[in-house]
Amino acid sequence: MKILAIGDIVGSAAVAYLNKNLWKKRDELGVELVVANGENASEIHGVSAALAEDIFAAGVDVITLGNHSFGKRDICNLLNDSNAIIRPANYPPFVPGSGSTIINACGWRVLCMNVLGTALMEPMSCPFETVDKLLAREKGNYDISILDIHAESTSEKIALARYFDGRIDIIFGTHTHVATADEQILQGGTGYITDLGMSGPVNGVIGADAAAVIERMRTKIPTYFKIADGEVRVCGAVFDYDTDKRCVTSVKRITF
């Protein structure tokens, strides 16, 4: 089975680009399952219900989120009603949605999980304990497991990956919008990459208009950030999962 993980979708132009290109890329690569982080799809802060539906129509099977999960409040109903979109599991338990889902892909039960890092980010429940509890709760209910770690700190992502190595099949990081070059299979057999990168306009600063970002950094005066114009590129990784051996056999970065 080939599983494509797509990095943070930034802006409606990126959603339109996926609608034009993703199904073709799925067919070209023979991908059976697509997981994408969509928390920046609505011009950086959150994803609206309408844009989430557009992302599904583009060929994404599961949407994960992050620290901007509730940037667009109309997403709350979709989070409660759909098993194809999840927010980080270490949000307080009473907020809308779930931090995990189990979907069917080619007859295999795939557990998809989402968690927020806590280093240099908002205080949340411990991501290690949160994912431990998810795995214990779903034991026996899934065949393949996937975790999106939405975190600022690369060391926190790597630490989480080492901790869950051999217990989760596929682990990838999101949030920084910059792809890392450390795709690998860890010692315990987990397919891993620290950050998938960004799916959005490449001529800005991690998706935002460069002039506005530079102005804020130079002057320290709050500045309105808008999505950059121009060329859009999708970043992610393809994980090959051997259903006979029940393990990941390769991890490859991809852009298109």
C-alpha positions as CSV (number, residue, x, y, z in Angstrom):
1,M,0.0,0.0,0.0
2,K,1.2,3.5,-0.9
3,I,0.3,6.2,1.5
4,L,0.8,9.9,0.6
5,A,1.2,12.4,3.4
6,I,0.8,16.1,2.4
7,G,2.3,19.0,4.3
8,D,0.3,22.0,5.6
9,I,-2.1,23.3,3.0
10,V,-1.7,27.1,2.9
11,G,-4.5,29.2,1.3
12,S,-7.3,28.6,-1.1
13,A,-5.0,28.7,-4.1
14,A,-3.3,25.6,-2.7
15,V,-6.7,23.9,-2.4
16,A,-7.4,24.8,-6.0
17,Y,-4.0,23.4,-7.1
18,L,-4.8,20.1,-5.3
19,N,-8.1,19.9,-7.0
20,K,-6.4,20.2,-10.4
21,N,-3.5,17.9,-9.7
22,L,-3.9,15.5,-6.8
23,W,-6.1,12.8,-8.4
24,K,-3.7,12.6,-11.3
25,K,-0.7,12.3,-8.9
26,R,-2.5,9.6,-7.0
27,D,-3.0,7.6,-10.2
28,E,0.6,8.2,-11.3
29,L,2.0,7.0,-8.0
30,G,-0.5,4.3,-7.3
31,V,-1.4,5.9,-4.0
32,E,-4.3,4.3,-2.0
33,L,-4.5,6.7,0.9
34,V,-3.9,10.4,1.3
35,V,-3.5,12.2,4.6
36,A,-3.1,16.0,4.5
37,N,-2.7,18.7,7.2
38,G,-5.3,21.4,6.3
39,E,-5.1,23.8,9.2
40,N,-3.9,26.8,7.1
41,A,-6.2,26.3,4.2
42,S,-8.3,29.4,4.9
43,E,-5.7,32.0,4.3
44,I,-3.4,30.8,7.2
45,H,-5.8,30.7,10.2
46,G,-7.9,27.5,10.2
47,V,-9.9,25.8,7.6
48,S,-13.6,26.5,6.8
49,A,-16.1,23.7,6.4
50,A,-16.4,24.6,2.7
51,L,-12.7,24.4,2.0
52,A,-12.4,21.2,3.9
53,E,-15.0,19.7,1.6
54,D,-13.0,21.0,-1.4
55,I,-9.9,19.3,0.0
56,F,-11.8,16.0,0.3
57,A,-13.1,16.4,-3.3
58,A,-9.5,17.0,-4.4
59,G,-8.5,13.5,-3.4
60,V,-7.6,13.8,0.3
61,D,-9.0,11.0,2.5
62,V,-8.1,12.3,6.0
63,I,-7.5,15.9,7.1
64,T,-5.4,16.6,10.2
65,L,-5.2,20.0,11.9
66,G,-3.1,21.8,14.4
67,N,-2.9,24.9,16.6
68,H,-5.2,26.8,14.2
69,S,-7.8,24.0,14.3
70,F,-10.6,26.4,15.4
71,G,-9.5,29.5,13.4
72,K,-12.8,29.1,11.5
73,R,-15.6,28.2,13.9
74,D,-17.8,26.7,11.2
75,I,-15.5,23.7,11.2
76,C,-16.9,22.6,14.5
77,N,-19.9,20.8,13.1
78,L,-17.8,19.0,10.5
79,L,-15.4,17.9,13.2
80,N,-18.3,16.4,15.1
81,D,-20.0,14.9,12.1
82,S,-17.2,13.5,10.0
83,N,-14.7,10.8,10.7
84,A,-12.4,12.1,8.0
85,I,-11.2,15.2,9.7
86,I,-9.4,15.2,13.1
87,R,-8.0,17.8,15.4
88,P,-5.1,17.3,17.8
89,A,-6.0,14.7,20.5
90,N,-4.4,16.7,23.3
91,Y,-6.9,19.6,23.1
92,P,-9.2,19.5,26.1
93,P,-11.6,16.6,25.7
94,F,-14.8,18.7,25.7
95,V,-13.9,20.7,22.5
96,P,-15.5,19.6,19.2
97,G,-14.1,16.7,17.2
98,S,-11.8,13.8,17.9
99,G,-8.0,13.4,17.8
100,S,-8.1,10.1,16.0
101,T,-10.1,8.1,13.5
102,I,-10.1,4.7,11.9
103,I,-10.8,4.5,8.2
104,N,-10.8,1.7,5.6
105,A,-8.2,1.7,2.9
106,C,-8.1,-1.3,0.5
107,G,-9.7,-3.4,3.2
108,W,-7.2,-2.4,5.9
109,R,-8.2,-0.6,9.1
110,V,-6.0,2.5,9.3
111,L,-5.8,4.4,12.6
112,C,-4.9,8.1,12.0
113,M,-3.9,10.3,14.9
114,N,-3.1,13.9,15.4
115,V,-1.2,15.5,18.3
116,L,0.2,19.0,19.1
117,G,3.7,19.5,20.4
118,T,4.1,21.6,23.6
119,A,7.6,23.0,23.2
120,L,7.5,26.6,22.1
121,M,3.7,26.3,21.6
122,E,0.5,26.6,23.6
123,P,0.3,24.5,26.8
124,M,-1.6,21.3,26.0
125,S,-1.8,17.8,27.6
126,C,1.3,15.8,27.3
127,P,1.6,14.4,23.7
128,F,3.4,11.3,24.9
129,E,0.7,10.4,27.4
130,T,-2.1,11.4,25.0
131,V,-0.9,9.1,22.2
132,D,-0.1,6.3,24.6
133,K,-3.8,6.4,25.7
134,L,-5.0,6.4,22.1
135,L,-3.0,3.3,21.2
136,A,-4.3,1.5,24.3
137,R,-7.9,2.5,23.7
138,E,-7.8,1.3,20.0
139,K,-5.7,-1.8,20.6
140,G,-7.1,-4.6,18.3
141,N,-9.2,-2.2,16.3
142,Y,-6.7,-1.3,13.6
143,D,-4.1,-2.8,11.2
144,I,-2.0,0.2,10.3
145,S,-1.3,3.4,12.3
146,I,-0.3,6.9,11.3
147,L,0.5,9.9,13.5
148,D,0.8,13.6,12.5
149,I,2.9,15.5,15.1
150,H,2.0,19.2,14.6
151,A,4.9,20.9,16.5
152,E,7.4,23.7,16.4
153,S,10.4,21.9,17.9
154,T,12.2,19.4,15.7
155,S,13.7,17.7,18.8
156,E,10.2,17.2,20.2
157,K,9.1,15.5,17.0
158,I,12.1,13.3,16.9
159,A,11.7,12.4,20.6
160,L,8.1,11.4,20.0
161,A,9.1,9.4,17.0
162,R,11.8,7.5,19.0
163,Y,9.3,6.9,21.8
164,F,6.7,5.4,19.5
165,D,9.2,3.7,17.1
166,G,7.9,0.2,16.4
167,R,4.4,1.0,17.9
168,I,3.2,3.3,15.2
169,D,3.8,2.5,11.5
170,I,4.1,6.0,10.0
171,I,5.0,9.2,11.9
172,F,5.4,12.6,10.2
173,G,5.7,16.2,11.5
174,T,3.9,19.3,10.3
175,H,3.7,23.0,11.2
176,T,7.1,24.5,10.3
177,H,6.2,24.6,6.6
178,V,9.8,23.7,5.7
179,A,10.5,20.1,4.5
180,T,13.3,18.3,6.3
181,A,15.7,15.9,4.6
182,D,15.6,13.2,7.2
183,E,13.1,10.7,5.8
184,Q,14.0,7.3,7.1
185,I,12.9,4.0,8.6
186,L,13.7,4.1,12.3
187,Q,15.3,1.2,14.1
188,G,12.0,-0.2,15.3
189,G,10.5,-0.1,11.8
190,T,8.6,3.2,11.9
191,G,8.6,5.3,8.7
192,Y,9.4,8.8,9.7
193,I,10.1,12.4,8.5
194,T,10.4,15.4,10.9
195,D,8.5,17.8,8.7
196,L,6.6,17.3,5.4
197,G,6.9,20.9,4.4
198,M,4.2,23.2,3.0
199,S,1.7,22.9,0.2
200,G,1.2,26.5,-0.9
201,P,2.8,29.5,-2.6
202,V,6.6,29.2,-2.7
203,N,7.6,32.8,-3.2
204,G,6.6,34.1,0.3
205,V,7.8,33.4,3.8
206,I,6.3,30.0,4.7
207,G,3.3,30.9,2.6
208,A,2.7,34.5,3.7
209,D,3.5,37.6,1.7
210,A,7.2,38.2,2.1
211,A,7.0,42.0,2.3
212,A,4.6,41.9,5.2
213,V,6.7,39.4,7.1
214,I,9.9,41.3,6.6
215,E,8.2,44.6,7.6
216,R,7.1,43.0,10.9
217,M,10.5,41.5,11.6
218,R,12.3,44.8,10.9
219,T,10.0,47.2,12.7
220,K,8.4,44.9,15.3
221,I,5.1,46.6,14.5
222,P,2.1,44.2,14.1
223,T,1.4,43.7,10.4
224,Y,-1.5,42.0,8.6
225,F,-0.3,38.8,6.9
226,K,-1.8,37.8,3.7
227,I,-1.1,34.7,1.5
228,A,1.7,35.2,-1.0
229,D,0.9,35.2,-4.7
230,G,2.5,33.2,-7.4
231,E,3.6,29.6,-7.9
232,V,2.1,26.9,-5.8
233,R,3.9,23.7,-4.9
234,V,2.8,20.6,-2.9
235,C,5.3,19.0,-0.5
236,G,4.9,15.7,1.2
237,A,6.2,12.1,1.5
238,V,5.1,8.7,0.1
239,F,5.3,5.8,2.5
240,D,5.4,2.3,1.1
241,Y,3.7,-0.2,3.4
242,D,4.2,-3.9,2.8
243,T,0.9,-5.6,3.7
244,D,2.5,-9.0,3.7
245,K,5.4,-8.1,6.0
246,R,3.3,-5.6,7.9
247,C,5.9,-2.9,7.8
248,V,7.0,0.3,6.0
249,T,9.7,-0.5,3.4
250,S,10.5,3.0,2.1
251,V,9.9,6.7,2.7
252,K,10.3,9.2,-0.2
253,R,9.9,13.0,-0.2
254,I,7.8,14.3,-3.0
255,T,7.0,17.7,-4.5
256,F,4.6,18.4,-7.4
